[in-house]
Amino acid sequence: MKDKAINYYKQGYSCSESVICAAIDEGLCDKNLLAVATAFSGGMSSGCLCGAVAGAQMVLGSNFGKGNSCQNQESARTKAKEFIDEFKQNHKATCCKVLTAGLEFGSPERKHNCTNLVGECSEILGKMVGTKIC
């Protein structure tokens, strides 16, 4: 899943869209979630929550949230916190502005940094969700 997400990002999809596209490919969420993910790119275009983190959270909600038909359903909030805790072990923050501090928008350095974040978020997500639950 990590490699798929990175490939989508390199093809021009945003950070949030790349995570969602990889999850769609893996059967982890509905393709309609891609349109939702667009609004979460670049920290919701304000530099707030990292789009790759937001994309992963959307997939977790899709799999564990209210209305899900899974048996043995886990709390989406529990999974959301578990994801954030693991991500913060390496980064201490989930804010796009913090994660890209000192990197000019559109620069190769920022693109490389964000590529790594997309890959890491997809990797954590893949471990947490694995194969399609329902």
PEMO-V686807 format. One record per residue. N is the residue number from 1. RES is the residue in one letter. PSI is psi in degrees with one decimal (NA if undefined). D_LAST is the distance of its C-alpha to the last C-alpha in Angstrom with 2 decimals. Layout:
n=N res=RES psi=PSI d_last=D_LAST
n=N res=RES psi=PSI d_last=D_LAST
//
This chain:
n=1 res=M psi=-37.6 d_last=18.22
n=2 res=K psi=-49.1 d_last=21.45
n=3 res=D psi=-37.9 d_last=23.65
n=4 res=K psi=-45.2 d_last=21.67
n=5 res=A psi=-43.2 d_last=21.88
n=6 res=I psi=-42.3 d_last=25.56
n=7 res=N psi=-42.4 d_last=26.26
n=8 res=Y psi=-42.1 d_last=24.91
n=9 res=Y psi=-42.6 d_last=27.07
n=10 res=K psi=-22.4 d_last=30.04
n=11 res=Q psi=-5.1 d_last=29.62
n=12 res=G psi=-2.4 d_last=30.18
n=13 res=Y psi=151.6 d_last=26.84
n=14 res=S psi=174.5 d_last=27.09
n=15 res=C psi=-50.5 d_last=25.63
n=16 res=S psi=-41.7 d_last=22.77
n=17 res=E psi=-37.5 d_last=22.15
n=18 res=S psi=-42.8 d_last=22.18
n=19 res=V psi=-44.0 d_last=19.42
n=20 res=I psi=-43.5 d_last=17.25
n=21 res=C psi=-42.8 d_last=18.32
n=22 res=A psi=-39.8 d_last=17.41
n=23 res=A psi=-38.0 d_last=13.89
n=24 res=I psi=-46.6 d_last=13.64
n=25 res=D psi=-33.8 d_last=15.11
n=26 res=E psi=-0.9 d_last=12.59
n=27 res=G psi=23.3 d_last=9.64
n=28 res=L psi=-12.2 d_last=8.82
n=29 res=C psi=165.7 d_last=9.96
n=30 res=D psi=147.5 d_last=11.69
n=31 res=K psi=-22.1 d_last=15.23
n=32 res=N psi=-16.7 d_last=16.82
n=33 res=L psi=-21.0 d_last=16.39
n=34 res=L psi=-43.3 d_last=19.16
n=35 res=A psi=-36.8 d_last=21.77
n=36 res=V psi=-40.5 d_last=21.02
n=37 res=A psi=-29.1 d_last=21.39
n=38 res=T psi=-38.9 d_last=24.88
n=39 res=A psi=-13.5 d_last=26.37
n=40 res=F psi=1.3 d_last=25.41
n=41 res=S psi=145.2 d_last=27.42
n=42 res=G psi=40.1 d_last=30.45
n=43 res=G psi=43.0 d_last=29.66
n=44 res=M psi=35.7 d_last=29.21
n=45 res=S psi=18.1 d_last=32.50
n=46 res=S psi=-4.7 d_last=34.27
n=47 res=G psi=10.1 d_last=33.64
n=48 res=C psi=-122.3 d_last=31.61
n=49 res=L psi=129.5 d_last=28.11
n=50 res=C psi=131.4 d_last=27.47
n=51 res=G psi=-35.4 d_last=25.32
n=52 res=A psi=-38.5 d_last=23.38
n=53 res=V psi=-45.2 d_last=22.59
n=54 res=A psi=-42.8 d_last=21.68
n=55 res=G psi=-44.0 d_last=19.31
n=56 res=A psi=-40.2 d_last=17.49
n=57 res=Q psi=-36.7 d_last=17.44
n=58 res=M psi=-41.4 d_last=15.96
n=59 res=V psi=-40.6 d_last=12.93
n=60 res=L psi=-44.0 d_last=12.69
n=61 res=G psi=-39.0 d_last=13.13
n=62 res=S psi=-34.5 d_last=10.51
n=63 res=N psi=-29.9 d_last=7.87
n=64 res=F psi=-2.2 d_last=9.99
n=65 res=G psi=177.7 d_last=12.36
n=66 res=K psi=142.7 d_last=13.63
n=67 res=G psi=-6.1 d_last=12.08
n=68 res=N psi=139.0 d_last=8.45
n=69 res=S psi=8.6 d_last=7.04
n=70 res=C psi=141.1 d_last=5.48
n=71 res=Q psi=157.1 d_last=8.19
n=72 res=N psi=38.0 d_last=10.56
n=73 res=Q psi=132.7 d_last=10.01
n=74 res=E psi=157.1 d_last=12.57
n=75 res=S psi=129.8 d_last=15.03
n=76 res=A psi=-36.0 d_last=14.71
n=77 res=R psi=-36.9 d_last=18.47
n=78 res=T psi=-45.0 d_last=18.49
n=79 res=K psi=-39.9 d_last=16.33
n=80 res=A psi=-44.8 d_last=18.55
n=81 res=K psi=-41.4 d_last=21.62
n=82 res=E psi=-43.5 d_last=20.57
n=83 res=F psi=-51.1 d_last=20.14
n=84 res=I psi=-43.1 d_last=23.49
n=85 res=D psi=-43.8 d_last=25.24
n=86 res=E psi=-42.7 d_last=24.46
n=87 res=F psi=-42.7 d_last=25.46
n=88 res=K psi=-15.4 d_last=28.62
n=89 res=Q psi=-32.4 d_last=29.68
n=90 res=N psi=-23.6 d_last=30.78
n=91 res=H psi=-16.8 d_last=31.66
n=92 res=K psi=-8.1 d_last=32.63
n=93 res=A psi=159.6 d_last=31.56
n=94 res=T psi=2.5 d_last=28.80
n=95 res=C psi=127.4 d_last=31.34
n=96 res=C psi=-43.2 d_last=31.81
n=97 res=K psi=-39.4 d_last=35.57
n=98 res=V psi=-44.5 d_last=35.79
n=99 res=L psi=-21.3 d_last=33.66
n=100 res=T psi=15.8 d_last=35.83
n=101 res=A psi=131.9 d_last=39.13
n=102 res=G psi=0.7 d_last=42.11
n=103 res=L psi=120.0 d_last=40.25
n=104 res=E psi=135.1 d_last=41.44
n=105 res=F psi=132.0 d_last=38.88
n=106 res=G psi=-5.2 d_last=38.55
n=107 res=S psi=154.8 d_last=40.29
n=108 res=P psi=-33.6 d_last=39.24
n=109 res=E psi=-43.0 d_last=39.00
n=110 res=R psi=-41.9 d_last=36.56
n=111 res=K psi=-42.8 d_last=34.48
n=112 res=H psi=-45.0 d_last=34.43
n=113 res=N psi=-47.5 d_last=33.50
n=114 res=C psi=-33.8 d_last=30.61
n=115 res=T psi=-44.0 d_last=29.42
n=116 res=N psi=-39.7 d_last=29.27
n=117 res=L psi=-42.1 d_last=27.37
n=118 res=V psi=-46.3 d_last=24.74
n=119 res=G psi=-44.6 d_last=24.40
n=120 res=E psi=-44.5 d_last=24.33
n=121 res=C psi=-40.6 d_last=21.69
n=122 res=S psi=-36.7 d_last=19.39
n=123 res=E psi=-46.6 d_last=20.20
n=124 res=I psi=-46.7 d_last=19.52
n=125 res=L psi=-45.5 d_last=16.18
n=126 res=G psi=-40.3 d_last=15.21
n=127 res=K psi=-36.4 d_last=16.35
n=128 res=M psi=-36.2 d_last=14.48
n=129 res=V psi=-34.5 d_last=10.96
n=130 res=G psi=-125.8 d_last=11.59
n=131 res=T psi=166.4 d_last=9.13
n=132 res=K psi=134.1 d_last=5.83
n=133 res=I psi=-36.2 d_last=3.81
n=134 res=C psi=NA d_last=0.00
//
